[in-house]
Amino acid sequence: MTNKELLYIEDALGHEQYFQAKCNETASKLLDPQLKTCVQQMAQKHQQIFRSFYGLL
């Protein structure tokens, strides 16, 4: 991998961690069970994407 590609993956990892954290933070504040579940699923999806990017390293 080139340096530029590694920097892209590093940036993408940071974004996925941020999105996951924000989803978890938001889910903890939601009262509607369906909406809470939806946002928790989004957090899980961002965790999966993070793992995929991390696996490229």
mmCIF entry with sequence, helices, sheets and N, C-alpha, C, O atoms, coordinates in Angstrom:
data_MODEL
# 
_entry.id   MODEL 
# 
_entity.id                         1 
_entity.type                       polymer 
_entity.pdbx_number_of_molecules   1 
# 
_entity_poly.entity_id                      1 
_entity_poly.type                           'polypeptide(L)' 
_entity_poly.nstd_linkage                   no 
_entity_poly.nstd_monomer                   no 
_entity_poly.pdbx_seq_one_letter_code       MTNKELLYIEDALGHEQYFQAKCNETASKLLDPQLKTCVQQMAQKHQQIFRSFYGLL 
_entity_poly.pdbx_seq_one_letter_code_can   MTNKELLYIEDALGHEQYFQAKCNETASKLLDPQLKTCVQQMAQKHQQIFRSFYGLL 
_entity_poly.pdbx_strand_id                 A 
# 
loop_
_entity_poly_seq.entity_id 
_entity_poly_seq.num 
_entity_poly_seq.mon_id 
_entity_poly_seq.hetero 
1 1  MET n 
1 2  THR n 
1 3  ASN n 
1 4  LYS n 
1 5  GLU n 
1 6  LEU n 
1 7  LEU n 
1 8  TYR n 
1 9  ILE n 
1 10 GLU n 
1 11 ASP n 
1 12 ALA n 
1 13 LEU n 
1 14 GLY n 
1 15 HIS n 
1 16 GLU n 
1 17 GLN n 
1 18 TYR n 
1 19 PHE n 
1 20 GLN n 
1 21 ALA n 
1 22 LYS n 
1 23 CYS n 
1 24 ASN n 
1 25 GLU n 
1 26 THR n 
1 27 ALA n 
1 28 SER n 
1 29 LYS n 
1 30 LEU n 
1 31 LEU n 
1 32 ASP n 
1 33 PRO n 
1 34 GLN n 
1 35 LEU n 
1 36 LYS n 
1 37 THR n 
1 38 CYS n 
1 39 VAL n 
1 40 GLN n 
1 41 GLN n 
1 42 MET n 
1 43 ALA n 
1 44 GLN n 
1 45 LYS n 
1 46 HIS n 
1 47 GLN n 
1 48 GLN n 
1 49 ILE n 
1 50 PHE n 
1 51 ARG n 
1 52 SER n 
1 53 PHE n 
1 54 TYR n 
1 55 GLY n 
1 56 LEU n 
1 57 LEU n 
# 
_struct_asym.id          A 
_struct_asym.entity_id   1 
# 
loop_
_struct_conf.conf_type_id 
_struct_conf.id 
_struct_conf.pdbx_PDB_helix_id 
_struct_conf.beg_label_comp_id 
_struct_conf.beg_label_asym_id 
_struct_conf.beg_label_seq_id 
_struct_conf.pdbx_beg_PDB_ins_code 
_struct_conf.end_label_comp_id 
_struct_conf.end_label_asym_id 
_struct_conf.end_label_seq_id 
_struct_conf.pdbx_end_PDB_ins_code 
_struct_conf.beg_auth_comp_id 
_struct_conf.beg_auth_asym_id 
_struct_conf.beg_auth_seq_id 
_struct_conf.end_auth_comp_id 
_struct_conf.end_auth_asym_id 
_struct_conf.end_auth_seq_id 
_struct_conf.pdbx_PDB_helix_class 
_struct_conf.details 
_struct_conf.pdbx_PDB_helix_length 
HELX_P HELX_P1 AA1 ASN A 3  ? LYS A 29 ? ASN A 3  LYS A 29 1 ? 27 
HELX_P HELX_P2 AA2 PRO A 33 ? LEU A 56 ? PRO A 33 LEU A 56 1 ? 24 
# 
_struct_conf_type.id          HELX_P 
_struct_conf_type.criteria    ? 
_struct_conf_type.reference   ? 
# 
loop_
_atom_site.group_PDB 
_atom_site.id 
_atom_site.type_symbol 
_atom_site.label_atom_id 
_atom_site.label_alt_id 
_atom_site.label_comp_id 
_atom_site.label_asym_id 
_atom_site.label_entity_id 
_atom_site.label_seq_id 
_atom_site.pdbx_PDB_ins_code 
_atom_site.Cartn_x 
_atom_site.Cartn_y 
_atom_site.Cartn_z 
_atom_site.occupancy 
_atom_site.B_iso_or_equiv 
_atom_site.pdbx_formal_charge 
_atom_site.auth_seq_id 
_atom_site.auth_comp_id 
_atom_site.auth_asym_id 
_atom_site.auth_atom_id 
_atom_site.pdbx_PDB_model_num 
ATOM 1   N N  . MET A 1 1  ? 0.838   -1.184 0.000  1.00 0.00 ? 1  MET A N  1 
ATOM 2   C CA . MET A 1 1  ? 0.000   0.000  0.000  1.00 0.00 ? 1  MET A CA 1 
ATOM 3   C C  . MET A 1 1  ? 0.881   1.245  0.000  1.00 0.00 ? 1  MET A C  1 
ATOM 4   O O  . MET A 1 1  ? 1.964   1.269  0.584  1.00 0.00 ? 1  MET A O  1 
ATOM 5   N N  . THR A 1 2  ? 0.392   2.247  -0.656 1.00 0.00 ? 2  THR A N  1 
ATOM 6   C CA . THR A 1 2  ? 1.124   3.507  -0.681 1.00 0.00 ? 2  THR A CA 1 
ATOM 7   C C  . THR A 1 2  ? 0.851   4.299  0.602  1.00 0.00 ? 2  THR A C  1 
ATOM 8   O O  . THR A 1 2  ? -0.085  4.008  1.347  1.00 0.00 ? 2  THR A O  1 
ATOM 9   N N  . ASN A 1 3  ? 1.690   5.298  0.833  1.00 0.00 ? 3  ASN A N  1 
ATOM 10  C CA . ASN A 1 3  ? 1.471   6.169  1.996  1.00 0.00 ? 3  ASN A CA 1 
ATOM 11  C C  . ASN A 1 3  ? 0.114   6.844  1.933  1.00 0.00 ? 3  ASN A C  1 
ATOM 12  O O  . ASN A 1 3  ? -0.576  6.971  2.945  1.00 0.00 ? 3  ASN A O  1 
ATOM 13  N N  . LYS A 1 4  ? -0.265  7.277  0.740  1.00 0.00 ? 4  LYS A N  1 
ATOM 14  C CA . LYS A 1 4  ? -1.554  7.966  0.580  1.00 0.00 ? 4  LYS A CA 1 
ATOM 15  C C  . LYS A 1 4  ? -2.716  7.034  0.913  1.00 0.00 ? 4  LYS A C  1 
ATOM 16  O O  . LYS A 1 4  ? -3.685  7.448  1.550  1.00 0.00 ? 4  LYS A O  1 
ATOM 17  N N  . GLU A 1 5  ? -2.620  5.793  0.490  1.00 0.00 ? 5  GLU A N  1 
ATOM 18  C CA . GLU A 1 5  ? -3.675  4.814  0.796  1.00 0.00 ? 5  GLU A CA 1 
ATOM 19  C C  . GLU A 1 5  ? -3.746  4.539  2.297  1.00 0.00 ? 5  GLU A C  1 
ATOM 20  O O  . GLU A 1 5  ? -4.834  4.432  2.862  1.00 0.00 ? 5  GLU A O  1 
ATOM 21  N N  . LEU A 1 6  ? -2.593  4.426  2.932  1.00 0.00 ? 6  LEU A N  1 
ATOM 22  C CA . LEU A 1 6  ? -2.573  4.208  4.384  1.00 0.00 ? 6  LEU A CA 1 
ATOM 23  C C  . LEU A 1 6  ? -3.166  5.394  5.128  1.00 0.00 ? 6  LEU A C  1 
ATOM 24  O O  . LEU A 1 6  ? -3.880  5.215  6.115  1.00 0.00 ? 6  LEU A O  1 
ATOM 25  N N  . LEU A 1 7  ? -2.874  6.604  4.662  1.00 0.00 ? 7  LEU A N  1 
ATOM 26  C CA . LEU A 1 7  ? -3.454  7.796  5.291  1.00 0.00 ? 7  LEU A CA 1 
ATOM 27  C C  . LEU A 1 7  ? -4.969  7.813  5.125  1.00 0.00 ? 7  LEU A C  1 
ATOM 28  O O  . LEU A 1 7  ? -5.693  8.208  6.038  1.00 0.00 ? 7  LEU A O  1 
ATOM 29  N N  . TYR A 1 8  ? -5.446  7.385  3.957  1.00 0.00 ? 8  TYR A N  1 
ATOM 30  C CA . TYR A 1 8  ? -6.893  7.321  3.734  1.00 0.00 ? 8  TYR A CA 1 
ATOM 31  C C  . TYR A 1 8  ? -7.531  6.338  4.703  1.00 0.00 ? 8  TYR A C  1 
ATOM 32  O O  . TYR A 1 8  ? -8.569  6.633  5.295  1.00 0.00 ? 8  TYR A O  1 
ATOM 33  N N  . ILE A 1 9  ? -6.927  5.185  4.866  1.00 0.00 ? 9  ILE A N  1 
ATOM 34  C CA . ILE A 1 9  ? -7.482  4.175  5.772  1.00 0.00 ? 9  ILE A CA 1 
ATOM 35  C C  . ILE A 1 9  ? -7.455  4.686  7.212  1.00 0.00 ? 9  ILE A C  1 
ATOM 36  O O  . ILE A 1 9  ? -8.413  4.488  7.961  1.00 0.00 ? 9  ILE A O  1 
ATOM 37  N N  . GLU A 1 10 ? -6.373  5.336  7.596  1.00 0.00 ? 10 GLU A N  1 
ATOM 38  C CA . GLU A 1 10 ? -6.288  5.906  8.944  1.00 0.00 ? 10 GLU A CA 1 
ATOM 39  C C  . GLU A 1 10 ? -7.393  6.936  9.171  1.00 0.00 ? 10 GLU A C  1 
ATOM 40  O O  . GLU A 1 10 ? -8.023  6.960  10.229 1.00 0.00 ? 10 GLU A O  1 
ATOM 41  N N  . ASP A 1 11 ? -7.618  7.770  8.185  1.00 0.00 ? 11 ASP A N  1 
ATOM 42  C CA . ASP A 1 11 ? -8.681  8.780  8.267  1.00 0.00 ? 11 ASP A CA 1 
ATOM 43  C C  . ASP A 1 11 ? -10.050 8.117  8.356  1.00 0.00 ? 11 ASP A C  1 
ATOM 44  O O  . ASP A 1 11 ? -10.899 8.523  9.149  1.00 0.00 ? 11 ASP A O  1 
ATOM 45  N N  . ALA A 1 12 ? -10.251 7.097  7.536  1.00 0.00 ? 12 ALA A N  1 
ATOM 46  C CA . ALA A 1 12 ? -11.528 6.382  7.539  1.00 0.00 ? 12 ALA A CA 1 
ATOM 47  C C  . ALA A 1 12 ? -11.765 5.697  8.886  1.00 0.00 ? 12 ALA A C  1 
ATOM 48  O O  . ALA A 1 12 ? -12.890 5.682  9.384  1.00 0.00 ? 12 ALA A O  1 
ATOM 49  N N  . LEU A 1 13 ? -10.711 5.133  9.475  1.00 0.00 ? 13 LEU A N  1 
ATOM 50  C CA . LEU A 1 13 ? -10.837 4.508  10.790 1.00 0.00 ? 13 LEU A CA 1 
ATOM 51  C C  . LEU A 1 13 ? -11.290 5.527  11.831 1.00 0.00 ? 13 LEU A C  1 
ATOM 52  O O  . LEU A 1 13 ? -12.160 5.244  12.655 1.00 0.00 ? 13 LEU A O  1 
ATOM 53  N N  . GLY A 1 14 ? -10.699 6.700  11.785 1.00 0.00 ? 14 GLY A N  1 
ATOM 54  C CA . GLY A 1 14 ? -11.079 7.753  12.724 1.00 0.00 ? 14 GLY A CA 1 
ATOM 55  C C  . GLY A 1 14 ? -12.521 8.179  12.554 1.00 0.00 ? 14 GLY A C  1 
ATOM 56  O O  . GLY A 1 14 ? -13.231 8.406  13.534 1.00 0.00 ? 14 GLY A O  1 
ATOM 57  N N  . HIS A 1 15 ? -12.953 8.286  11.310 1.00 0.00 ? 15 HIS A N  1 
ATOM 58  C CA . HIS A 1 15 ? -14.344 8.662  11.058 1.00 0.00 ? 15 HIS A CA 1 
ATOM 59  C C  . HIS A 1 15 ? -15.308 7.600  11.568 1.00 0.00 ? 15 HIS A C  1 
ATOM 60  O O  . HIS A 1 15 ? -16.333 7.920  12.170 1.00 0.00 ? 15 HIS A O  1 
ATOM 61  N N  . GLU A 1 16 ? -14.983 6.358  11.330 1.00 0.00 ? 16 GLU A N  1 
ATOM 62  C CA . GLU A 1 16 ? -15.869 5.283  11.783 1.00 0.00 ? 16 GLU A CA 1 
ATOM 63  C C  . GLU A 1 16 ? -15.938 5.229  13.300 1.00 0.00 ? 16 GLU A C  1 
ATOM 64  O O  . GLU A 1 16 ? -17.006 4.979  13.858 1.00 0.00 ? 16 GLU A O  1 
ATOM 65  N N  . GLN A 1 17 ? -14.823 5.457  13.977 1.00 0.00 ? 17 GLN A N  1 
ATOM 66  C CA . GLN A 1 17 ? -14.840 5.499  15.442 1.00 0.00 ? 17 GLN A CA 1 
ATOM 67  C C  . GLN A 1 17 ? -15.709 6.652  15.932 1.00 0.00 ? 17 GLN A C  1 
ATOM 68  O O  . GLN A 1 17 ? -16.473 6.507  16.886 1.00 0.00 ? 17 GLN A O  1 
ATOM 69  N N  . TYR A 1 18 ? -15.580 7.795  15.270 1.00 0.00 ? 18 TYR A N  1 
ATOM 70  C CA . TYR A 1 18 ? -16.375 8.971  15.642 1.00 0.00 ? 18 TYR A CA 1 
ATOM 71  C C  . TYR A 1 18 ? -17.866 8.689  15.444 1.00 0.00 ? 18 TYR A C  1 
ATOM 72  O O  . TYR A 1 18 ? -18.674 8.964  16.331 1.00 0.00 ? 18 TYR A O  1 
ATOM 73  N N  . PHE A 1 19 ? -18.230 8.139  14.281 1.00 0.00 ? 19 PHE A N  1 
ATOM 74  C CA . PHE A 1 19 ? -19.636 7.860  13.997 1.00 0.00 ? 19 PHE A CA 1 
ATOM 75  C C  . PHE A 1 19 ? -20.205 6.857  15.001 1.00 0.00 ? 19 PHE A C  1 
ATOM 76  O O  . PHE A 1 19 ? -21.331 7.010  15.475 1.00 0.00 ? 19 PHE A O  1 
ATOM 77  N N  . GLN A 1 20 ? -19.424 5.842  15.316 1.00 0.00 ? 20 GLN A N  1 
ATOM 78  C CA . GLN A 1 20 ? -19.887 4.846  16.277 1.00 0.00 ? 20 GLN A CA 1 
ATOM 79  C C  . GLN A 1 20 ? -20.104 5.490  17.643 1.00 0.00 ? 20 GLN A C  1 
ATOM 80  O O  . GLN A 1 20 ? -21.118 5.237  18.294 1.00 0.00 ? 20 GLN A O  1 
ATOM 81  N N  . ALA A 1 21 ? -19.171 6.310  18.075 1.00 0.00 ? 21 ALA A N  1 
ATOM 82  C CA . ALA A 1 21 ? -19.300 6.976  19.374 1.00 0.00 ? 21 ALA A CA 1 
ATOM 83  C C  . ALA A 1 21 ? -20.524 7.876  19.412 1.00 0.00 ? 21 ALA A C  1 
ATOM 84  O O  . ALA A 1 21 ? -21.252 7.892  20.404 1.00 0.00 ? 21 ALA A O  1 
ATOM 85  N N  . LYS A 1 22 ? -20.757 8.623  18.344 1.00 0.00 ? 22 LYS A N  1 
ATOM 86  C CA . LYS A 1 22 ? -21.914 9.519  18.299 1.00 0.00 ? 22 LYS A CA 1 
ATOM 87  C C  . LYS A 1 22 ? -23.221 8.733  18.288 1.00 0.00 ? 22 LYS A C  1 
ATOM 88  O O  . LYS A 1 22 ? -24.192 9.134  18.930 1.00 0.00 ? 22 LYS A O  1 
ATOM 89  N N  . CYS A 1 23 ? -23.250 7.624  17.565 1.00 0.00 ? 23 CYS A N  1 
ATOM 90  C CA . CYS A 1 23 ? -24.459 6.789  17.557 1.00 0.00 ? 23 CYS A CA 1 
ATOM 91  C C  . CYS A 1 23 ? -24.734 6.236  18.951 1.00 0.00 ? 23 CYS A C  1 
ATOM 92  O O  . CYS A 1 23 ? -25.872 6.259  19.420 1.00 0.00 ? 23 CYS A O  1 
ATOM 93  N N  . ASN A 1 24 ? -23.690 5.738  19.614 1.00 0.00 ? 24 ASN A N  1 
ATOM 94  C CA . ASN A 1 24 ? -23.869 5.197  20.965 1.00 0.00 ? 24 ASN A CA 1 
ATOM 95  C C  . ASN A 1 24 ? -24.316 6.285  21.938 1.00 0.00 ? 24 ASN A C  1 
ATOM 96  O O  . ASN A 1 24 ? -25.183 6.056  22.781 1.00 0.00 ? 24 ASN A O  1 
ATOM 97  N N  . GLU A 1 25 ? -23.722 7.459  21.815 1.00 0.00 ? 25 GLU A N  1 
ATOM 98  C CA . GLU A 1 25 ? -24.099 8.583  22.672 1.00 0.00 ? 25 GLU A CA 1 
ATOM 99  C C  . GLU A 1 25 ? -25.559 8.974  22.443 1.00 0.00 ? 25 GLU A C  1 
ATOM 100 O O  . GLU A 1 25 ? -26.305 9.210  23.393 1.00 0.00 ? 25 GLU A O  1 
ATOM 101 N N  . THR A 1 26 ? -25.950 9.037  21.186 1.00 0.00 ? 26 THR A N  1 
ATOM 102 C CA . THR A 1 26 ? -27.329 9.407  20.851 1.00 0.00 ? 26 THR A CA 1 
ATOM 103 C C  . THR A 1 26 ? -28.305 8.337  21.310 1.00 0.00 ? 26 THR A C  1 
ATOM 104 O O  . THR A 1 26 ? -29.354 8.655  21.870 1.00 0.00 ? 26 THR A O  1 
ATOM 105 N N  . ALA A 1 27 ? -27.973 7.075  21.081 1.00 0.00 ? 27 ALA A N  1 
ATOM 106 C CA . ALA A 1 27 ? -28.856 5.977  21.482 1.00 0.00 ? 27 ALA A CA 1 
ATOM 107 C C  . ALA A 1 27 ? -29.103 5.991  22.986 1.00 0.00 ? 27 ALA A C  1 
ATOM 108 O O  . ALA A 1 27 ? -30.202 5.683  23.447 1.00 0.00 ? 27 ALA A O  1 
ATOM 109 N N  . SER A 1 28 ? -28.072 6.351  23.746 1.00 0.00 ? 28 SER A N  1 
ATOM 110 C CA . SER A 1 28 ? -28.233 6.361  25.206 1.00 0.00 ? 28 SER A CA 1 
ATOM 111 C C  . SER A 1 28 ? -29.213 7.439  25.675 1.00 0.00 ? 28 SER A C  1 
ATOM 112 O O  . SER A 1 28 ? -29.734 7.366  26.788 1.00 0.00 ? 28 SER A O  1 
ATOM 113 N N  . LYS A 1 29 ? -29.462 8.432  24.830 1.00 0.00 ? 29 LYS A N  1 
ATOM 114 C CA . LYS A 1 29 ? -30.358 9.529  25.196 1.00 0.00 ? 29 LYS A CA 1 
ATOM 115 C C  . LYS A 1 29 ? -31.773 9.357  24.660 1.00 0.00 ? 29 LYS A C  1 
ATOM 116 O O  . LYS A 1 29 ? -32.684 10.084 25.055 1.00 0.00 ? 29 LYS A O  1 
ATOM 117 N N  . LEU A 1 30 ? -31.955 8.398  23.765 1.00 0.00 ? 30 LEU A N  1 
ATOM 118 C CA . LEU A 1 30 ? -33.269 8.216  23.142 1.00 0.00 ? 30 LEU A CA 1 
ATOM 119 C C  . LEU A 1 30 ? -34.221 7.442  24.045 1.00 0.00 ? 30 LEU A C  1 
ATOM 120 O O  . LEU A 1 30 ? -33.819 6.515  24.748 1.00 0.00 ? 30 LEU A O  1 
ATOM 121 N N  . LEU A 1 31 ? -35.476 7.837  24.012 1.00 0.00 ? 31 LEU A N  1 
ATOM 122 C CA . LEU A 1 31 ? -36.503 7.150  24.796 1.00 0.00 ? 31 LEU A CA 1 
ATOM 123 C C  . LEU A 1 31 ? -37.351 6.219  23.933 1.00 0.00 ? 31 LEU A C  1 
ATOM 124 O O  . LEU A 1 31 ? -37.845 5.203  24.422 1.00 0.00 ? 31 LEU A O  1 
ATOM 125 N N  . ASP A 1 32 ? -37.521 6.552  22.665 1.00 0.00 ? 32 ASP A N  1 
ATOM 126 C CA . ASP A 1 32 ? -38.309 5.727  21.751 1.00 0.00 ? 32 ASP A CA 1 
ATOM 127 C C  . ASP A 1 32 ? -37.542 4.425  21.472 1.00 0.00 ? 32 ASP A C  1 
ATOM 128 O O  . ASP A 1 32 ? -36.437 4.468  20.931 1.00 0.00 ? 32 ASP A O  1 
ATOM 129 N N  . PRO A 1 33 ? -38.115 3.276  21.833 1.00 0.00 ? 33 PRO A N  1 
ATOM 130 C CA . PRO A 1 33 ? -37.387 2.007  21.684 1.00 0.00 ? 33 PRO A CA 1 
ATOM 131 C C  . PRO A 1 33 ? -37.020 1.672  20.235 1.00 0.00 ? 33 PRO A C  1 
ATOM 132 O O  . PRO A 1 33 ? -35.936 1.149  19.975 1.00 0.00 ? 33 PRO A O  1 
ATOM 133 N N  . GLN A 1 34 ? -37.912 1.969  19.301 1.00 0.00 ? 34 GLN A N  1 
ATOM 134 C CA . GLN A 1 34 ? -37.618 1.648  17.903 1.00 0.00 ? 34 GLN A CA 1 
ATOM 135 C C  . GLN A 1 34 ? -36.481 2.512  17.367 1.00 0.00 ? 34 GLN A C  1 
ATOM 136 O O  . GLN A 1 34 ? -35.585 2.019  16.681 1.00 0.00 ? 34 GLN A O  1 
ATOM 137 N N  . LEU A 1 35 ? -36.524 3.777  17.679 1.00 0.00 ? 35 LEU A N  1 
ATOM 138 C CA . LEU A 1 35 ? -35.476 4.691  17.239 1.00 0.00 ? 35 LEU A CA 1 
ATOM 139 C C  . LEU A 1 35 ? -34.148 4.339  17.904 1.00 0.00 ? 35 LEU A C  1 
ATOM 140 O O  . LEU A 1 35 ? -33.096 4.381  17.268 1.00 0.00 ? 35 LEU A O  1 
ATOM 141 N N  . LYS A 1 36 ? -34.207 3.997  19.178 1.00 0.00 ? 36 LYS A N  1 
ATOM 142 C CA . LYS A 1 36 ? -33.004 3.609  19.913 1.00 0.00 ? 36 LYS A CA 1 
ATOM 143 C C  . LYS A 1 36 ? -32.362 2.377  19.273 1.00 0.00 ? 36 LYS A C  1 
ATOM 144 O O  . LYS A 1 36 ? -31.145 2.326  19.091 1.00 0.00 ? 36 LYS A O  1 
ATOM 145 N N  . THR A 1 37 ? -33.187 1.392  18.937 1.00 0.00 ? 37 THR A N  1 
ATOM 146 C CA . THR A 1 37 ? -32.693 0.176  18.291 1.00 0.00 ? 37 THR A CA 1 
ATOM 147 C C  . THR A 1 37 ? -32.065 0.490  16.944 1.00 0.00 ? 37 THR A C  1 
ATOM 148 O O  . THR A 1 37 ? -31.017 -0.058 16.604 1.00 0.00 ? 37 THR A O  1 
ATOM 149 N N  . CYS A 1 38 ? -32.694 1.363  16.180 1.00 0.00 ? 38 CYS A N  1 
ATOM 150 C CA . CYS A 1 38 ? -32.176 1.756  14.876 1.00 0.00 ? 38 CYS A CA 1 
ATOM 151 C C  . CYS A 1 38 ? -30.798 2.398  15.002 1.00 0.00 ? 38 CYS A C  1 
ATOM 152 O O  . CYS A 1 38 ? -29.883 2.069  14.247 1.00 0.00 ? 38 CYS A O  1 
ATOM 153 N N  . VAL A 1 39 ? -30.654 3.302  15.946 1.00 0.00 ? 39 VAL A N  1 
ATOM 154 C CA . VAL A 1 39 ? -29.379 3.998  16.133 1.00 0.00 ? 39 VAL A CA 1 
ATOM 155 C C  . VAL A 1 39 ? -28.315 3.038  16.669 1.00 0.00 ? 39 VAL A C  1 
ATOM 156 O O  . VAL A 1 39 ? -27.142 3.158  16.315 1.00 0.00 ? 39 VAL A O  1 
ATOM 157 N N  . GLN A 1 40 ? -28.709 2.094  17.512 1.00 0.00 ? 40 GLN A N  1 
ATOM 158 C CA . GLN A 1 40 ? -27.770 1.089  18.001 1.00 0.00 ? 40 GLN A CA 1 
ATOM 159 C C  . GLN A 1 40 ? -27.287 0.198  16.854 1.00 0.00 ? 40 GLN A C  1 
ATOM 160 O O  . GLN A 1 40 ? -26.122 -0.199 16.815 1.00 0.00 ? 40 GLN A O  1 
ATOM 161 N N  . GLN A 1 41 ? -28.183 -0.111 15.929 1.00 0.00 ? 41 GLN A N  1 
ATOM 162 C CA . GLN A 1 41 ? -27.798 -0.897 14.758 1.00 0.00 ? 41 GLN A CA 1 
ATOM 163 C C  . GLN A 1 41 ? -26.826 -0.117 13.873 1.00 0.00 ? 41 GLN A C  1 
ATOM 164 O O  . GLN A 1 41 ? -25.904 -0.690 13.294 1.00 0.00 ? 41 GLN A O  1 
ATOM 165 N N  . MET A 1 42 ? -27.042 1.184  13.778 1.00 0.00 ? 42 MET A N  1 
ATOM 166 C CA . MET A 1 42 ? -26.110 2.022  13.026 1.00 0.00 ? 42 MET A CA 1 
ATOM 167 C C  . MET A 1 42 ? -24.725 1.995  13.672 1.00 0.00 ? 42 MET A C  1 
ATOM 168 O O  . MET A 1 42 ? -23.715 1.939  12.971 1.00 0.00 ? 42 MET A O  1 
ATOM 169 N N  . ALA A 1 43 ? -24.674 2.033  14.994 1.00 0.00 ? 43 ALA A N  1 
ATOM 170 C CA . ALA A 1 43 ? -23.395 1.967  15.712 1.00 0.00 ? 43 ALA A CA 1 
ATOM 171 C C  . ALA A 1 43 ? -22.693 0.640  15.423 1.00 0.00 ? 43 ALA A C  1 
ATOM 172 O O  . ALA A 1 43 ? -21.479 0.603  15.218 1.00 0.00 ? 43 ALA A O  1 
ATOM 173 N N  . GLN A 1 44 ? -23.461 -0.439 15.409 1.00 0.00 ? 44 GLN A N  1 
ATOM 174 C CA . GLN A 1 44 ? -22.889 -1.748 15.115 1.00 0.00 ? 44 GLN A CA 1 
ATOM 175 C C  . GLN A 1 44 ? -22.350 -1.800 13.687 1.00 0.00 ? 44 GLN A C  1 
ATOM 176 O O  . GLN A 1 44 ? -21.297 -2.387 13.434 1.00 0.00 ? 44 GLN A O  1 
ATOM 177 N N  . LYS A 1 45 ? -23.072 -1.186 12.763 1.00 0.00 ? 45 LYS A N  1 
ATOM 178 C CA . LYS A 1 45 ? -22.623 -1.154 11.371 1.00 0.00 ? 45 LYS A CA 1 
ATOM 179 C C  . LYS A 1 45 ? -21.306 -0.390 11.248 1.00 0.00 ? 45 LYS A C  1 
ATOM 180 O O  . LYS A 1 45 ? -20.410 -0.807 10.514 1.00 0.00 ? 45 LYS A O  1 
ATOM 181 N N  . HIS A 1 46 ? -21.189 0.720  11.962 1.00 0.00 ? 46 HIS A N  1 
ATOM 182 C CA . HIS A 1 46 ? -19.939 1.478  11.925 1.00 0.00 ? 46 HIS A CA 1 
ATOM 183 C C  . HIS A 1 46 ? -18.797 0.671  12.549 1.00 0.00 ? 46 HIS A C  1 
ATOM 184 O O  . HIS A 1 46 ? -17.650 0.788  12.117 1.00 0.00 ? 46 HIS A O  1 
ATOM 185 N N  . GLN A 1 47 ? -19.098 -0.135 13.548 1.00 0.00 ? 47 GLN A N  1 
ATOM 186 C CA . GLN A 1 47 ? -18.075 -1.007 14.136 1.00 0.00 ? 47 GLN A CA 1 
ATOM 187 C C  . GLN A 1 47 ? -17.624 -2.047 13.113 1.00 0.00 ? 47 GLN A C  1 
ATOM 188 O O  . GLN A 1 47 ? -16.433 -2.345 13.021 1.00 0.00 ? 47 GLN A O  1 
ATOM 189 N N  . GLN A 1 48 ? -18.565 -2.603 12.344 1.00 0.00 ? 48 GLN A N  1 
ATOM 190 C CA . GLN A 1 48 ? -18.217 -3.573 11.308 1.00 0.00 ? 48 GLN A CA 1 
ATOM 191 C C  . GLN A 1 48 ? -17.349 -2.936 10.228 1.00 0.00 ? 48 GLN A C  1 
ATOM 192 O O  . GLN A 1 48 ? -16.379 -3.537 9.766  1.00 0.00 ? 48 GLN A O  1 
ATOM 193 N N  . ILE A 1 49 ? -17.702 -1.722 9.833  1.00 0.00 ? 49 ILE A N  1 
ATOM 194 C CA . ILE A 1 49 ? -16.920 -1.014 8.819  1.00 0.00 ? 49 ILE A CA 1 
ATOM 195 C C  . ILE A 1 49 ? -15.514 -0.741 9.350  1.00 0.00 ? 49 ILE A C  1 
ATOM 196 O O  . ILE A 1 49 ? -14.529 -0.896 8.628  1.00 0.00 ? 49 ILE A O  1 
ATOM 197 N N  . PHE A 1 50 ? -15.429 -0.331 10.625 1.00 0.00 ? 50 PHE A N  1 
ATOM 198 C CA . PHE A 1 50 ? -14.130 -0.102 11.247 1.00 0.00 ? 50 PHE A CA 1 
ATOM 199 C C  . PHE A 1 50 ? -13.275 -1.365 11.172 1.00 0.00 ? 50 PHE A C  1 
ATOM 200 O O  . PHE A 1 50 ? -12.104 -1.311 10.798 1.00 0.00 ? 50 PHE A O  1 
ATOM 201 N N  . ARG A 1 51 ? -13.866 -2.489 11.527 1.00 0.00 ? 51 ARG A N  1 
ATOM 202 C CA . ARG A 1 51 ? -13.125 -3.760 11.499 1.00 0.00 ? 51 ARG A CA 1 
ATOM 203 C C  . ARG A 1 51 ? -12.670 -4.106 10.085 1.00 0.00 ? 51 ARG A C  1 
ATOM 204 O O  . ARG A 1 51 ? -11.569 -4.622 9.893  1.00 0.00 ? 51 ARG A O  1 
ATOM 205 N N  . SER A 1 52 ? -13.504 -3.829 9.115  1.00 0.00 ? 52 SER A N  1 
ATOM 206 C CA . SER A 1 52 ? -13.139 -4.087 7.715  1.00 0.00 ? 52 SER A CA 1 
ATOM 207 C C  . SER A 1 52 ? -11.939 -3.238 7.296  1.00 0.00 ? 52 SER A C  1 
ATOM 208 O O  . SER A 1 52 ? -10.988 -3.745 6.701  1.00 0.00 ? 52 SER A O  1 
ATOM 209 N N  . PHE A 1 53 ? -11.993 -1.957 7.608  1.00 0.00 ? 53 PHE A N  1 
ATOM 210 C CA . PHE A 1 53 ? -10.863 -1.085 7.291  1.00 0.00 ? 53 PHE A CA 1 
ATOM 211 C C  . PHE A 1 53 ? -9.609  -1.524 8.047  1.00 0.00 ? 53 PHE A C  1 
ATOM 212 O O  . PHE A 1 53 ? -8.517  -1.565 7.481  1.00 0.00 ? 53 PHE A O  1 
ATOM 213 N N  . TYR A 1 54 ? -9.773  -1.845 9.309  1.00 0.00 ? 54 TYR A N  1 
ATOM 214 C CA . TYR A 1 54 ? -8.637  -2.251 10.127 1.00 0.00 ? 54 TYR A CA 1 
ATOM 215 C C  . TYR A 1 54 ? -8.015  -3.539 9.570  1.00 0.00 ? 54 TYR A C  1 
ATOM 216 O O  . TYR A 1 54 ? -6.800  -3.730 9.609  1.00 0.00 ? 54 TYR A O  1 
ATOM 217 N N  . GLY A 1 55 ? -8.874  -4.406 9.057  1.00 0.00 ? 55 GLY A N  1 
ATOM 218 C CA . GLY A 1 55 ? -8.391  -5.657 8.463  1.00 0.00 ? 55 GLY A CA 1 
ATOM 219 C C  . GLY A 1 55 ? -7.520  -5.435 7.242  1.00 0.00 ? 55 GLY A C  1 
ATOM 220 O O  . GLY A 1 55 ? -6.721  -6.303 6.891  1.00 0.00 ? 55 GLY A O  1 
ATOM 221 N N  . LEU A 1 56 ? -7.654  -4.294 6.591  1.00 0.00 ? 56 LEU A N  1 
ATOM 222 C CA . LEU A 1 56 ? -6.819  -3.992 5.438  1.00 0.00 ? 56 LEU A CA 1 
ATOM 223 C C  . LEU A 1 56 ? -5.372  -3.738 5.824  1.00 0.00 ? 56 LEU A C  1 
ATOM 224 O O  . LEU A 1 56 ? -4.465  -3.867 5.002  1.00 0.00 ? 56 LEU A O  1 
ATOM 225 N N  . LEU A 1 57 ? -5.168  -3.377 7.074  1.00 0.00 ? 57 LEU A N  1 
ATOM 226 C CA . LEU A 1 57 ? -3.816  -3.093 7.539  1.00 0.00 ? 57 LEU A CA 1 
ATOM 227 C C  . LEU A 1 57 ? -3.083  -4.370 7.817  1.00 0.00 ? 57 LEU A C  1 
ATOM 228 O O  . LEU A 1 57 ? -1.921  -4.340 8.220  1.00 0.00 ? 57 LEU A O  1 
# 
